[in-house]
């Protein structure tokens, strides 16, 4: 099993992701430079957070055309697992690998804080180690995390149970008060139609070690590792 | 022939524009009480080489559709003009 963390100019969570995967989980992990045209023998690709290409034009808009993204697109089309975190989520929506767009936060400010998330669907490669409806604590750090999709697109996402994480309060309650950025339907993370591409604004790699306050995020990566292991042994 | 393309990108109606609201509030604070709404946007100037105005306009629209504009939330208007005047001015 091998993970790859893509490095764009301006990525700044690439080392955190690499650390969690290689040191905390102990899985084989490599960096993938944005000029690579071939992803090689990889089982899961992480698009990390940061400010790829300075967030010029729109967050993720330039990264979308980097050589590696064509390879990531091919990889995803073949069913490969892709996780876009924060700026990675923005890149996935700009690339059309996920529907919708991340608008500037409703309050207009950069928000860096722990948030509660309700796990909505655990029947996916990314959330199998959570329990349905479980409330977890993972930090966010973004200026543009206000998820928006056309009403038709949002309805389809909800009907297909593709929202994996919603912003909520400590008891799992949702609403204006617990929604930090104005995201439509409290969306914090969604998956693609084929269920192999995840985009989320919270940073699971910043909640993967006890000394950092929460280990809830670690289970996202562990779920992926478990799913890949099961695939290998043909259990699914 | 050289052309100068002008592109104005704005958020679609119905998409919330926090910057616009903040600017509107600031205008109110400055006693521009007649301000009812402010929408912010982006403006691009693209200097381009093209065979004729129609071709330049077609290419400029393609640039908008592929990169400059995200059609999920944004709309745009654009036009081209011969760029000779700008060159002599500089």
Interface residues (C-beta under 8 A of the other chain):
Chain A: X57 X58 X61 X65 X93 X94 X100 X101 X103 X104 X105 X106 X107 X108 X146 X148 X149 X150 X182
Chain B: X15 X16 X18 X19 X21 X22 X67 X68 X70 X72 X73
